[in-house]
Amino acid sequence: MPRITRIVAFGLGLLGGVVASQGPEYSQQYRQRLGGAIDELRQIVGRFDADAQAHGENRESAIARLRGNADDLASRQGAAMQANVERLDRLQAHRQAMLDAGPFGRVALMVRDGDEDVMRAAYRDFEPAVPVTSEGIVSGAAGFVAVWGGLLLLAGFVRSLVRRPRPRREAQA
C-alpha cells in the first residue's frame, strides 16, 4: 500500500475522530439548553398557576376559560398556555429519559427524540471542546477507526480493481 494512502487515511481518521468526539459534547450543551428551557417554562406556568389560584381556579379550568373566551386574544392566550404546559411536560420527560439513558444512549436519544427548537439553539451556539469524558474519548476513537479503516479498505479495493496483470517476459535465448 503506498505510503501516501496511509498518511491520508491517518489524517482523515484523525479528523473523523475529532468530529465524532463532538457528539457527546453537543449532547452535553443540548442538555444544558434543555434545562434552561425547562426552568423558563416552569416560571411561566408557575405564574399562570398562581394567577389562576388567585381567581379561585386551577390550571385546567383557567386554560379552558381563556380558550372558550369570545375575545380572540384571550382565546389565543389560552391555547398558548396549553401549549406551554404540554411542552414543559414533554421536555421534563425527555430530560429524565436522557438522565436514565447513560453516556452513549444520551446522544442517540437526543438525535431520535430531541426537541427541535432546543437542538437548533444548541447548534447555533455550539462550541467544540476537547473530549475528556469516557464517552467523548470512545466516540473519538470510534470515529478515527471508522474513517481510517474505511479509507484503507476502500484504497485496497480500488487498487485491486486498477491492478492489471503484468505481461510475462519471455526468456530471450
Residue, then its C-alpha position, 0 to 999 in steps of 0.5 A: m500500500p503506498r505510503i501516501t494512502r496511509i498518511v491520508a487515511f491517518g489524517l482523515g481518521l484523525l479528523g473523523g475522530v475529532v468530529a465524532s468526539q463532538g457528539p457527546e459534547y453537543s449532547q452535553q450543551y443540548r442538555q444544558r439548553l434543555g434545562g434552561a428551557i425547562d426552568e423558563l417554562r416552569q416560571i411561566v406556568g408557575r405564574f399562570d398557576a398562581d394567577a389562576q389560584a388567585h381567581g379561585e381556579n386551577r390550571e385546567s379550568a383557567i386554560a379552558r376559560l381563556r380558550g372558550n373566551a369570545d375575545d380572540l386574544a384571550s382565546r389565543q392566550g389560552a391555547a398558548m398556555q396549553a401549549n406551554v404546559e404540554r411542552l414543559d411536560r414533554l421536555q421534563a420527560h425527555r430530560q429524565a429519559m436522557l438522565d436514565a439513558g447513560p453516556f452513549g444512549r444520551v446522544a442517540l436519544m437526543v438525535r431520535d427524540g430531541d426537541e427541535d427548537v432546543m437542538r437548533a439553539a444548541y447548534r447555533d451556539f455550539e462550541p467544540a471542546v476537547p473530549v475528556t469524558s469516557e464517552g467523548i474519548v470512545s466516540g473519538a476513537a470510534g470515529f478515527v477507526a471508522v474513517w481510517g479503516g474505511l479509507l484503507l479498505l476502500a484504497g485496497f479495493v480500488r487498487s485491486l480493481v486498477r491492478r492489471p496483470r503484468p505481461r510475462r517476459e519471455a526468456q530471450a535465448 
